[in-house]
Amino acid sequence: MENKIRKIYNHIFQIDFLIKYGYYDVSIKKKNSIKDERYLYEVSEGTSDAFFSRIFNMTAVAKFIKNMNDIDKEKFFNVDDNKKINNYKATEPIYFSIPKNISNRRLYKLPNLYSYLLLAFFVNKNKEEFIKIFEKNKLSTSKFFNFYGFVDTEELRQKLLYSGIRRLHLDLSNFYHTLYTHSIPWMIDGKVNAKSNKKDGFSNSLDTLIRKCQYDETYGIPTGNLISRLVSELYMCYFDKKIEEHGFRYSRYVDDICFPYSFESEEIEFLSIFRKICKEHNLMINESKTQIENFPFLNKSDKTKIFGYFDNIEEKLTIEKWVEKIKNFIDYCIAEEASGNKGVIKCIFSGLKKINPKNNKINEIFSFYSSKTNFNIFEKILDASLKDSKLTNKFIDLFETLKRKGFKRENAEKIVNEYFSNNKIEYQKKIDYYLKNNYNQELYQILLLSIEFNSNILFDKGNLQKIISIESDDFCLTLATILFYRIEKSLEDLLPKIDKLFIETNNRYSHQPVMAQQFWFYRYFIYSITKKNDKILKEIKQYCKNHNYTLTKNGKYYQSELFWEYKKESHKINDFYDELLKNEVELVFLNDF
């Protein structure tokens, strides 16, 4: 009988799973379908901290690939032959800057979809290379990829840390962003063996396909997707193996390591071995995070009080008392996060989802304004979520839960619009700052909230046009276009900016297929809506006519970057996207076009 962990891995390594949940690294949740007329499909099943799964997801792509015949799969995704793997075009990823904390940033590199699919097929075909070392590893608590709950992984961690009266905490410096891709074969096969054979075998092919995902860069690996987590876990499991050979035991979560010991000599010996292995593989220790803890140990991850905050609550609380209770809960979570209990702020949203006041009071509670201060609890939650852009999706997800329990959408929209109206000057300053400094996720969250809550307060034609630039990212470009169309009922005044963006990009990548270039996602979005919206197609044709673009030979289109029919010159990657467009495979699911 298949054991539990084997079942988990066989599930994770399915092509369907790697596409549907892997590209945006969606955390699986219990099915909770949401029907909403604004979306093109019924939404459920998971969330991503960075990207809003109801708008940006790979459901349609997964379905398309699942239904693809074997001949086409072989045509587009042949990863058995090393020579063919080397011949695939390198593609530009989507660069998306997110806050690591209030003063530092992290750069996501989301691969071109075609490159990601090549990697997905390769990982699927070679899953045993991953699973065999995952199963043997006894030191990792990250090898379960969120399929084990917090309680289970914490118990495993504690068992690994038994016996020592001291704990050494280490982590690797910018692990995902500085990992040398050529060190993957070094780690798996040994440095000497890998250097003597740089072409063949599993590890070299993996190295090549990762580089193809990031325009042939050798430093760093693509971030923000599940496959990169699988690869990094594979890498670190081999790292663990090298440490274990020296007789040491520790607990590891990705690149965060905690070593238990009792004597200083143990620490010195461990650090000596650890540094040696790091040096051999071009890894750096983050010295600023190296610390020693002495028994009794403080459990900074304890969330018992958080999860039980609303237990045994009085059944007959007034609306005002419910608001006070929720306010105190939010303030308590923020204070806990500030004191070092990492991740507690996220618990605000999961905690509030569980509240169930009697007599259907949800709408009254979250719509309530204090007669003295005009305080509203939903506004407070909104403000907290806007202070950390990773909370935006959780805020929207919370609203959807509250809506199902009775909170009226029109009331929520009124509160959001009032908040933006009262703080308009501050947020428009922020929007300008985010644009100038490439703060992608912060701009993304404001665009997303404006779309989700039907707010036109912070954006007008002018600042939406500013977003359509070569300094932007695909997701903000897409959301800005959606919002522009929603406000103007037309893309006419946005077309010069889109045209300029595509021309500038193509000039920078003159020898690359157009769908291997930067902004491949946004191009696909524009070509997709042009295909299904006659009004937009007419606007583009009129724009091209007004700007003296030459008609194509058949007279149907113009020789313009705005027409896929003109840009789809034959190449495998372009052919793949052509198939997606022909089959109307959606990458963006908001029903505005």
C-alpha positions as CSV (number, residue, x, y, z in Angstrom):
1,M,0.0,0.0,0.0
2,E,1.3,3.4,-1.0
3,N,2.4,5.4,2.1
4,K,1.0,8.9,2.9
5,I,4.2,10.8,1.9
6,R,4.5,8.9,-1.4
7,K,0.8,9.8,-2.2
8,I,1.5,13.4,-1.5
9,Y,4.5,13.4,-3.9
10,N,2.8,11.5,-6.6
11,H,0.0,14.1,-6.4
12,I,2.4,17.1,-6.5
13,F,4.4,15.9,-9.5
14,Q,1.3,15.4,-11.7
15,I,1.5,17.7,-14.8
16,D,-2.0,19.0,-14.0
17,F,-1.0,20.0,-10.5
18,L,2.3,21.5,-11.5
19,I,0.5,23.8,-14.0
20,K,-2.8,24.5,-12.2
21,Y,-1.3,25.1,-8.7
22,G,2.4,25.4,-9.4
23,Y,2.9,28.4,-11.6
24,Y,1.5,30.9,-9.0
25,D,2.4,28.6,-6.1
26,V,-1.1,28.3,-4.9
27,S,-1.8,26.9,-1.4
28,I,-4.5,24.3,-1.6
29,K,-7.5,24.8,0.6
30,K,-10.8,23.0,1.1
31,K,-13.1,23.5,-1.9
32,N,-15.2,26.5,-1.4
33,S,-16.6,27.6,-4.7
34,I,-17.4,31.3,-5.3
35,K,-19.9,32.2,-7.9
36,D,-19.5,35.8,-9.1
37,E,-20.8,37.2,-12.4
38,R,-17.6,39.2,-12.8
39,Y,-15.4,36.2,-13.3
40,L,-15.3,33.8,-16.3
41,Y,-15.4,30.7,-14.3
42,E,-16.3,29.3,-10.9
43,V,-13.5,29.9,-8.4
44,S,-12.2,27.7,-5.6
45,E,-9.5,25.6,-4.2
46,G,-6.6,27.8,-3.3
47,T,-4.9,31.1,-2.7
48,S,-1.5,32.8,-3.5
49,D,0.0,35.5,-1.3
50,A,1.3,37.4,-4.3
51,F,-1.3,36.9,-7.1
52,F,-5.0,37.0,-6.9
53,S,-6.1,33.5,-8.0
54,R,-9.5,34.5,-9.3
55,I,-8.0,36.8,-11.9
56,F,-4.6,35.2,-12.5
57,N,-4.5,31.4,-12.6
58,M,-3.6,28.5,-14.9
59,T,-6.8,26.5,-14.7
60,A,-7.6,26.9,-18.5
61,V,-4.0,26.1,-19.4
62,A,-4.0,23.0,-17.3
63,K,-7.2,21.8,-19.0
64,F,-5.8,22.6,-22.4
65,I,-2.6,20.6,-21.8
66,K,-4.5,17.7,-20.3
67,N,-6.6,17.5,-23.5
68,M,-3.6,17.9,-25.8
69,N,-2.9,14.8,-27.9
70,D,0.4,12.9,-27.5
71,I,1.8,14.1,-30.9
72,D,1.4,17.7,-29.9
73,K,2.9,17.1,-26.5
74,E,5.9,15.5,-28.1
75,K,6.1,18.4,-30.6
76,F,6.1,21.1,-28.0
77,F,7.5,19.5,-24.8
78,N,10.1,16.9,-25.8
79,V,12.4,16.8,-22.7
80,D,13.9,13.3,-23.2
81,D,16.6,14.5,-25.6
82,N,19.5,16.6,-24.1
83,K,20.2,18.1,-27.5
84,K,16.6,19.3,-27.9
85,I,16.6,20.6,-24.4
86,N,19.7,22.7,-25.2
87,N,18.0,24.0,-28.4
88,Y,15.0,25.4,-26.8
89,K,14.9,29.2,-26.7
90,A,15.7,31.0,-23.5
91,T,12.9,33.3,-22.5
92,E,12.6,36.4,-20.3
93,P,10.7,35.9,-17.0
94,I,8.2,38.4,-15.5
95,Y,10.1,40.5,-13.0
96,F,7.9,41.4,-10.1
97,S,9.2,43.3,-7.0
98,I,7.7,42.5,-3.6
99,P,8.5,43.7,-0.1
100,K,10.5,41.3,2.0
101,N,10.0,43.5,5.0
102,I,9.4,47.3,5.5
103,S,13.0,48.2,4.4
104,N,14.1,45.3,2.1
105,R,12.7,44.0,-1.2
106,R,12.6,40.6,-3.0
107,L,12.4,40.1,-6.8
108,Y,10.1,37.4,-8.1
109,K,11.1,35.9,-11.5
110,L,8.0,34.2,-12.9
111,P,9.1,32.1,-16.0
112,N,7.6,32.4,-19.4
113,L,4.7,29.9,-19.5
114,Y,6.3,27.9,-22.3
115,S,9.6,27.6,-20.4
116,Y,7.7,26.7,-17.2
117,L,5.8,23.9,-19.0
118,L,9.1,22.5,-20.4
119,L,10.4,22.4,-16.9
120,A,7.1,20.9,-15.6
121,F,7.2,18.0,-18.1
122,F,10.9,17.4,-17.2
123,V,10.2,17.3,-13.5
124,N,7.2,15.0,-14.0
125,K,9.2,12.5,-16.1
126,N,12.0,12.6,-13.6
127,K,10.0,12.7,-10.4
128,E,11.7,9.7,-8.9
129,E,15.0,11.7,-8.8
130,F,13.2,14.1,-6.4
131,I,11.0,11.7,-4.5
132,K,13.8,9.2,-3.6
133,I,15.8,11.8,-1.8
134,F,12.8,13.5,-0.3
135,E,11.7,10.2,1.3
136,K,15.1,9.4,2.7
137,N,15.6,12.9,4.2
138,K,15.0,13.1,7.9
139,L,16.1,16.7,8.6
140,S,13.7,18.8,6.4
141,T,10.3,20.2,7.5
142,S,9.9,22.0,4.2
143,K,9.8,18.8,2.1
144,F,6.0,18.4,2.7
145,F,5.2,21.6,0.7
146,N,2.3,22.7,2.9
147,F,0.5,19.3,2.7
148,Y,1.4,18.8,6.4
149,G,-0.2,21.2,8.8
150,F,1.7,23.6,11.1
151,V,1.2,21.4,14.2
152,D,2.7,18.3,12.4
153,T,5.7,20.1,11.0
154,E,6.3,21.9,14.4
155,E,6.3,18.5,16.1
156,L,8.8,17.1,13.6
157,R,11.0,20.2,14.2
158,Q,10.9,19.8,18.0
159,K,11.9,16.1,17.8
160,L,14.9,17.0,15.6
161,L,16.0,19.6,18.2
162,Y,15.8,17.3,21.2
163,S,18.9,16.9,23.5
164,G,20.7,20.1,22.9
165,I,20.7,22.9,25.5
166,R,21.7,25.5,22.9
167,R,20.5,26.2,19.4
168,L,22.5,27.7,16.5
169,H,20.3,29.5,13.9
170,L,21.7,29.9,10.4
171,D,20.3,30.8,7.0
172,L,21.8,31.2,3.6
173,S,22.1,34.7,2.1
174,N,19.6,35.4,-0.7
175,F,19.4,31.7,-1.4
176,Y,16.9,31.7,-4.4
177,H,18.5,34.8,-5.9
178,T,22.2,33.8,-5.7
179,L,22.0,30.1,-6.2
180,Y,24.5,29.3,-9.0
181,T,22.6,27.0,-11.4
182,H,25.7,25.1,-12.4
183,S,26.1,24.2,-8.7
184,I,22.9,22.0,-9.0
185,P,24.9,19.3,-10.8
186,W,27.8,19.8,-8.4
187,M,25.5,19.2,-5.5
188,I,23.7,16.2,-7.0
189,D,26.6,14.4,-8.8
190,G,29.6,15.8,-6.9
191,K,31.7,18.7,-8.2
192,V,34.4,16.6,-9.9
193,N,32.0,14.3,-11.7
194,A,29.7,17.2,-12.7
195,K,32.6,19.2,-14.2
196,S,33.8,16.2,-16.2
197,N,30.4,15.8,-17.8
198,K,28.6,19.1,-18.4
199,K,26.1,18.0,-21.0
200,D,24.3,14.7,-20.2
201,G,22.2,13.4,-17.4
202,F,19.4,14.6,-15.2
203,S,21.2,17.3,-13.2
204,N,22.6,19.0,-16.3
205,S,19.3,19.0,-18.1
206,L,17.7,20.5,-14.9
207,D,20.3,23.2,-14.9
208,T,19.7,24.0,-18.6
209,L,15.9,24.2,-18.3
210,I,16.2,26.5,-15.2
211,R,18.5,28.8,-17.2
212,K,16.0,28.8,-20.1
213,C,13.4,30.1,-17.7
214,Q,15.5,33.2,-16.9
215,Y,17.1,34.2,-20.2
216,D,20.1,32.0,-19.7
217,E,21.2,33.6,-16.4
218,T,23.2,31.3,-14.2
219,Y,22.8,33.1,-10.9
220,G,19.5,32.6,-9.1
221,I,16.6,30.5,-10.0
222,P,13.0,31.6,-11.0
223,T,11.0,32.5,-7.9
224,G,7.3,32.5,-7.1
225,N,6.5,29.1,-8.4
226,L,6.2,25.5,-7.0
227,I,8.8,23.9,-9.3
228,S,11.5,26.2,-7.9
229,R,10.6,25.1,-4.4
230,L,10.9,21.5,-5.5
231,V,14.3,22.2,-7.1
232,S,15.6,24.1,-4.0
233,E,14.3,21.4,-1.7
234,L,16.1,18.7,-3.8
235,Y,19.3,20.8,-3.6
236,M,19.1,21.3,0.1
237,C,18.3,17.6,0.7
238,Y,21.6,16.8,-1.0
239,F,23.1,19.5,1.3
240,D,21.6,17.7,4.3
241,K,23.1,14.4,3.1
242,K,26.6,15.9,3.1
243,I,26.1,17.3,6.6
244,E,24.7,14.0,7.9
245,E,27.8,12.2,6.6
246,H,29.7,14.1,9.3
247,G,27.4,12.8,12.0
248,F,25.4,16.0,12.6
249,R,21.6,16.4,13.0
250,Y,19.5,19.6,12.7
251,S,16.1,20.9,11.6
252,R,15.8,22.7,8.3
253,Y,13.0,24.6,6.6
254,V,14.2,25.5,3.1
255,D,17.5,27.3,3.8
256,D,16.7,28.1,7.5
257,I,18.7,25.8,9.7
258,C,18.6,25.2,13.4
259,F,21.4,23.1,15.0
260,P,21.0,21.7,18.6
261,Y,24.1,21.3,20.7
262,S,25.4,21.4,24.2
263,F,29.1,22.1,24.0
264,E,31.0,24.9,22.3
265,S,33.3,22.4,20.5
266,E,30.2,20.9,18.8
267,E,29.2,24.3,17.5
268,I,32.8,25.1,16.2
269,E,33.0,21.7,14.4
270,F,29.6,22.0,12.9
271,L,30.2,25.5,11.6
272,S,33.5,24.4,10.1
273,I,31.8,21.7,8.1
274,F,28.9,23.9,7.2
275,R,31.1,26.7,5.9
276,K,33.2,24.3,3.9
277,I,30.2,22.8,2.1
278,C,28.8,26.3,1.4
279,K,32.2,27.4,-0.1
280,E,32.3,24.4,-2.4
281,H,28.9,25.2,-3.8
282,N,29.2,29.0,-4.0
283,L,26.7,29.5,-1.1
284,M,26.9,32.3,1.4
285,I,25.8,32.3,5.1
286,N,23.7,35.3,6.1
287,E,25.9,36.3,9.0
288,S,23.4,38.9,10.2
289,K,20.8,36.2,11.0
290,T,23.3,33.9,12.7
291,Q,22.3,33.6,16.4
292,I,22.5,31.3,19.4
293,E,19.7,30.5,21.8
294,N,20.0,29.0,25.2
295,F,17.5,26.8,27.1
296,P,14.7,27.6,28.0
297,F,13.8,28.3,24.4
298,L,11.2,30.9,23.5
299,N,8.6,29.6,21.1
300,K,8.1,32.6,18.8
301,S,5.7,30.7,16.6
302,D,3.1,29.8,19.2
303,K,-0.3,30.9,17.9
304,T,-2.6,29.0,20.4
305,K,-4.1,32.2,21.8
306,I,-4.7,33.6,18.3
307,F,-6.6,30.5,17.0
308,G,-8.7,30.3,20.2
309,Y,-9.4,34.0,20.6
310,F,-13.1,33.8,19.7
311,D,-13.7,30.5,21.5
312,N,-16.4,30.5,24.2
313,I,-17.6,34.0,23.1
314,E,-20.8,35.2,24.6
315,E,-23.7,34.4,22.3
316,K,-25.7,37.6,22.9
317,L,-23.0,40.2,22.3
318,T,-24.3,43.6,21.0
319,I,-23.1,44.9,17.6
320,E,-20.8,47.4,19.4
321,K,-19.3,44.6,21.6
322,W,-18.6,42.5,18.6
323,V,-16.9,45.4,16.9
324,E,-14.8,46.0,20.1
325,K,-13.9,42.3,20.3
326,I,-12.7,42.2,16.6
327,K,-10.8,45.5,17.1
328,N,-9.0,44.1,20.1
329,F,-8.2,40.8,18.2
330,I,-6.6,42.8,15.3
331,D,-4.6,45.0,17.7
332,Y,-3.5,41.8,19.6
333,C,-2.3,40.1,16.4
334,I,-0.4,43.2,15.3
335,A,1.3,43.5,18.7
336,E,2.3,39.8,18.6
337,E,3.8,40.2,15.1
338,A,5.7,43.2,16.4
339,S,7.1,41.2,19.3
340,G,8.5,38.5,17.0
341,N,5.7,36.0,16.5
342,K,6.1,35.8,12.8
343,G,3.1,35.3,10.6
344,V,0.5,36.3,13.2
345,I,-0.8,39.3,11.1
346,K,-1.9,36.8,8.5
347,C,-4.0,35.0,11.2
348,I,-6.2,38.1,11.4
349,F,-8.0,37.0,8.3
350,S,-8.2,33.3,9.0
351,G,-9.4,34.1,12.6
352,L,-12.1,36.5,11.4
353,K,-13.4,34.0,8.9
354,K,-14.4,31.7,11.8
355,I,-16.6,34.2,13.6
356,N,-20.2,33.2,13.5
357,P,-22.4,35.6,15.5
358,K,-26.0,34.5,16.1
359,N,-29.0,36.1,14.4
360,N,-27.1,36.8,11.2
361,K,-25.3,39.9,12.5
362,I,-22.4,39.9,10.1
363,N,-23.7,42.7,7.9
364,E,-24.6,44.8,10.9
365,I,-21.1,44.3,12.5
366,F,-19.0,45.1,9.5
367,S,-21.3,47.9,8.2
368,F,-21.5,49.5,11.7
369,Y,-20.1,53.1,12.2
370,S,-19.5,54.5,15.7
371,S,-21.8,57.5,16.3
372,K,-19.0,59.2,18.2
373,T,-15.9,58.5,16.1
374,N,-17.3,57.2,12.8
375,F,-15.1,54.1,13.3
376,N,-15.8,51.1,11.1
377,I,-14.1,47.7,11.7
378,F,-14.0,46.7,8.0
379,E,-12.2,50.0,7.2
380,K,-9.6,49.1,9.9
381,I,-9.0,45.7,8.4
382,L,-8.6,47.3,4.9
383,D,-6.1,49.8,6.3
384,A,-4.1,47.0,8.0
385,S,-4.0,45.0,4.7
386,L,-2.8,48.0,2.8
387,K,0.2,48.4,5.1
388,D,1.5,45.0,3.8
389,S,0.8,44.2,0.2
390,K,1.1,40.4,0.9
391,L,-2.2,40.7,2.8
392,T,-4.3,42.0,-0.1
393,N,-5.5,38.6,-1.3
394,K,-6.3,37.6,2.3
395,F,-8.4,40.7,2.7
396,I,-10.4,40.0,-0.5
397,D,-10.7,36.4,0.5
398,L,-12.0,37.4,3.9
399,F,-14.6,39.7,2.3
400,E,-15.8,36.9,0.1
401,T,-16.3,34.7,3.2
402,L,-18.1,37.6,5.1
403,K,-20.3,38.1,1.9
404,R,-21.4,34.5,2.0
405,K,-22.4,35.0,5.6
406,G,-24.4,38.1,4.8
407,F,-22.1,41.1,4.5
408,K,-23.6,43.1,1.5
409,R,-21.2,43.9,-1.3
410,E,-22.7,47.4,-1.8
411,N,-21.8,48.2,1.9
412,A,-18.3,46.9,1.5
413,E,-17.8,49.0,-1.7
414,K,-19.1,52.1,0.0
415,I,-16.6,51.6,2.9
416,V,-13.7,51.0,0.5
417,N,-14.6,54.0,-1.6
418,E,-14.9,56.3,1.5
419,Y,-11.5,55.1,2.7
420,F,-9.8,55.9,-0.6
421,S,-11.7,59.2,-0.8
422,N,-10.6,60.3,2.7
423,N,-7.0,59.3,2.0
424,K,-6.8,60.2,-1.7
425,I,-3.9,62.6,-1.6
426,E,-1.7,60.1,0.4
427,Y,-2.5,57.2,-1.9
428,Q,-1.9,59.1,-5.1
429,K,1.5,60.1,-3.7
430,K,2.1,56.4,-3.0
431,I,1.1,55.5,-6.5
432,D,3.6,57.9,-8.0
433,Y,6.3,56.6,-5.7
434,Y,5.5,53.0,-6.6
435,L,5.7,53.8,-10.3
436,K,9.0,55.6,-10.0
437,N,10.7,52.9,-7.8
438,N,9.2,49.8,-9.4
439,Y,7.3,48.8,-6.3
440,N,5.3,46.3,-8.3
441,Q,3.2,44.5,-5.6
442,E,2.2,47.7,-3.8
443,L,0.9,49.2,-7.0
444,Y,-0.7,45.9,-7.9
445,Q,-2.6,45.7,-4.7
446,I,-4.2,49.2,-5.1
447,L,-5.1,48.4,-8.7
448,L,-6.6,45.1,-7.6
449,L,-8.6,46.6,-4.8
450,S,-9.9,49.4,-7.1
451,I,-11.1,46.7,-9.5
452,E,-12.6,44.4,-6.9
453,F,-14.5,47.1,-5.0
454,N,-15.5,49.1,-8.1
455,S,-13.6,52.2,-7.0
456,N,-12.5,54.9,-9.5
457,I,-11.3,57.3,-6.9
458,L,-7.5,56.8,-7.1
459,F,-7.0,56.3,-10.8
460,D,-7.9,58.4,-13.8
461,K,-7.0,58.3,-17.5
462,G,-3.7,60.1,-16.9
463,N,-2.1,57.9,-14.1
464,L,-3.3,54.7,-15.8
465,Q,-1.6,55.7,-19.0
466,K,1.6,56.3,-17.0
467,I,1.6,52.7,-15.9
468,I,1.8,51.5,-19.5
469,S,5.6,51.8,-19.7
470,I,8.7,49.6,-20.1
471,E,9.4,50.0,-16.4
472,S,6.2,48.3,-15.5
473,D,5.4,44.6,-14.9
474,D,2.9,42.4,-16.8
475,F,0.4,42.1,-13.9
476,C,0.1,45.9,-13.2
477,L,-0.1,46.5,-17.0
478,T,-3.0,44.0,-17.2
479,L,-4.9,45.4,-14.2
480,A,-4.3,49.0,-15.4
481,T,-5.7,48.1,-18.8
482,I,-8.8,46.4,-17.2
483,L,-9.4,49.5,-15.0
484,F,-8.9,51.9,-18.0
485,Y,-11.4,50.0,-20.0
486,R,-13.9,49.8,-17.1
487,I,-13.6,53.6,-16.6
488,E,-13.5,54.8,-20.3
489,K,-15.5,51.9,-21.9
490,S,-12.7,52.0,-24.6
491,L,-9.0,51.4,-25.1
492,E,-8.7,54.1,-27.8
493,D,-6.6,56.5,-25.7
494,L,-4.4,53.7,-24.3
495,L,-3.4,52.2,-27.7
496,P,-0.5,54.7,-28.4
497,K,1.1,53.7,-25.1
498,I,0.6,49.9,-25.7
499,D,1.9,50.2,-29.2
500,K,5.0,52.1,-28.1
501,L,5.6,49.5,-25.3
502,F,5.5,46.6,-27.8
503,I,7.7,48.4,-30.3
504,E,10.4,49.3,-27.7
505,T,10.4,45.8,-26.4
506,N,10.7,44.2,-29.8
507,N,13.6,46.5,-30.7
508,R,15.5,45.3,-27.6
509,Y,15.0,41.7,-28.5
510,S,15.4,41.9,-32.3
511,H,16.5,38.3,-32.7
512,Q,14.1,36.7,-30.3
513,P,10.6,35.3,-31.1
514,V,8.1,37.8,-29.9
515,M,6.6,35.5,-27.2
516,A,10.1,34.8,-25.7
517,Q,10.5,38.5,-25.0
518,Q,9.7,40.6,-22.0
519,F,6.0,41.4,-21.6
520,W,4.9,38.1,-23.3
521,F,2.1,37.8,-20.7
522,Y,0.7,41.3,-21.5
523,R,1.0,40.7,-25.2
524,Y,-1.0,37.5,-24.9
525,F,-3.6,39.4,-22.9
526,I,-3.9,42.2,-25.5
527,Y,-4.0,39.6,-28.4
528,S,-6.6,37.6,-26.5
529,I,-9.0,40.5,-25.8
530,T,-8.6,41.7,-29.4
531,K,-9.6,38.3,-30.6
532,K,-12.9,38.2,-28.6
533,N,-13.9,41.9,-28.5
534,D,-14.9,43.4,-31.9
535,K,-15.0,46.9,-30.4
536,I,-11.4,46.8,-29.4
537,L,-10.4,45.3,-32.7
538,K,-12.1,48.1,-34.5
539,E,-10.3,50.7,-32.3
540,I,-6.9,49.1,-33.1
541,K,-7.7,49.1,-36.8
542,Q,-8.7,52.7,-36.7
543,Y,-5.6,53.6,-34.7
544,C,-3.3,51.8,-37.2
545,K,-5.1,53.6,-40.1
546,N,-4.7,57.0,-38.5
547,H,-1.0,56.3,-38.0
548,N,-0.4,55.1,-41.6
549,Y,0.4,51.5,-40.8
550,T,0.6,49.3,-43.9
551,L,-2.1,46.7,-44.4
552,T,-1.1,43.0,-44.6
553,K,-1.3,41.3,-48.0
554,N,-4.8,39.9,-47.3
555,G,-6.0,43.3,-46.2
556,K,-7.4,42.1,-42.9
557,Y,-4.8,43.4,-40.5
558,Y,-2.0,46.0,-40.3
559,Q,1.7,45.5,-40.0
560,S,1.6,46.5,-36.4
561,E,2.8,45.0,-33.0
562,L,-0.8,45.2,-32.0
563,F,-1.8,42.4,-34.3
564,W,-0.9,38.8,-33.4
565,E,-1.5,37.8,-37.0
566,Y,1.4,40.0,-38.0
567,K,3.7,39.1,-35.2
568,K,3.2,35.3,-35.1
569,E,6.2,34.4,-37.3
570,S,6.8,30.6,-37.2
571,H,8.8,29.4,-34.2
572,K,8.0,26.7,-31.7
573,I,7.3,29.1,-28.8
574,N,5.1,31.4,-31.1
575,D,3.4,28.3,-32.4
576,F,2.5,27.2,-28.9
577,Y,1.0,30.6,-28.0
578,D,-0.8,30.6,-31.4
579,E,-2.5,27.3,-30.3
580,L,-3.5,28.8,-27.0
581,L,-5.1,31.8,-28.8
582,K,-6.8,29.6,-31.4
583,N,-8.4,27.6,-28.5
584,E,-9.2,30.8,-26.6
585,V,-7.2,29.7,-23.5
586,E,-7.6,32.4,-20.9
587,L,-4.7,33.6,-18.7
588,V,-6.8,36.5,-17.2
589,F,-10.3,35.7,-15.9
590,L,-12.0,39.0,-15.2
591,N,-15.1,39.3,-17.2
592,D,-14.7,42.9,-18.5
593,F,-14.1,42.2,-22.2
